[in-house]
C-alpha cells in the first residue's frame, strides 16, 4: 500500500507505548514526508492527522500523514 510517511521512524527496541508517546509529542509540521509503498503493517494509533503503524516484517514503527490527499 502507498503511504505518505514522515521521515521519522522508530527502530526495533522501542515499545508500543514509547511509539505512542512519540506520536503525541512530536512536532510533525517540522518533519518531511515521503510517499512509500509499505507492506506487512498493522495500525496502532492515530493523533491529530498522524497515524502510527507497526511494520512487523522490519520491526519498526512508522508515521503516516493522514492530512495529505
Order of alpha helices (4+ residues) and beta strands (2+ residues): beta-alpha-beta-beta-beta-beta
